[in-house]
């Protein structure tokens, strides 16, 4: 399909009303629902999202789509709202200005996303560019947002959070850009402004200063900052979207019989006991599960009730609690026939975090396989690269869901599903694991 945008370095933008694309050569392409080479009637999916921006957005989906980092707000947005968004592509590139990453807008729009999330003008501002005036960067961002909305794609404009060493003049440009984003969102239905500075800045400081533990370098956000931004985005978007339920997925979908699926009641929690209680853990574990503590974390396990497993965790330092299922790749386990090339596998669970939890960073979900001598890891809300605890002022339900894994060809020699709870310091928390599930889809 041919895009009406020119390619990299020569981009066309919408006019001020968002009704036509203006080409640099003076040509006009009306936004009337038809691209040259075919008609587009709207987004391919209202759930699909494309990421565009600078380095602060690269953690939304990385590692060839295998990792969603807990340092990025989009990960927490999905985890807090039950995964209503499907991030189909991450086009963010570290170090780029807006005039650089916007050259990939044609690639983003070719995917016909329901949403585009855009964040990043810190490099524009640090390199001397201004929102308005000579060499301004705002007009191109505004025009791009209007063009997306005119095509049926909604736009999330993230407030610029800047960096600590900005002068008063540069800080003024940050504030001006954020106000322009706010005014555009008020004027154009389909544009949503996410005011990240309001939840990450220390508003008592005279210069841009982020809250303690929110960043590691005063520009890029660690897990506490990502969570704060995700909470804000969730509060803004919750009334605007459908929130799916995954509670009833507490079963393994099996396609051993010509691609048919079999419902197995409470498959991931077959019985309340019979599992393995490993190192630094006490109590009982559900059948087929292996529970252990790492470092100085000690979970006290309780029996499964109504599809929930409970662990009262005492941490005297950093470490993690791992809950895992190991599948038999030979297929002799009955309910878990060996993965086949061309299948799509995915796993998930809900974790209930009580208010007042201390020393607790967050929980992550991983699908791990060894196929043909190669290790494959698909992780949701990965927080293994941080040592900063997060804030839990109220009970929070985390809906974890690994990225989808298309099984390649090769012999399967390892197959596991983990949920890990990470801690950075002494503390205590009673966590509940609810409705773990595992799905496999046979592609026809």
Secondary structure, DSSP 4 states (H G I P E B T S, - for coil): ---SS--TTS--EE-TTSSEEEPTTS-EEE-SSEETTEE--S-SEEEEEEEEESGGGGGGSBTTTTEEETTSHHHHHHHHHTS--EEEEE---TT--HHHHGGGHHHHHHTTEEEEEEE--HHHHHTT--SSSTT-SHHHHHHHHHHHHHTT-EEEEEPP---TT--HHHHHHHHHHHHHHHHHHHHSTTEEEE-THHHHB-TTSSS--BPTTSBSSSSSB-HHHHHHHHHHHHHHHGGGS-----GGG-SB-B-TTTT--B--TTGGG-SSSBSEE-TTEEE--BTTEEEEEEEEEEEEEEEEETTEEEEEEEEEEEEEEEEEEE--TTSTTSSSPPP-TTEEEEEEEEEEE-TT--SEEEEEEEEEEEETTEEEEEEEEE-TT-------SS-EEEEEEPPPEE--SS-EEEEEEEEEEEESSEEEEEEEEEEEEEEEEE--
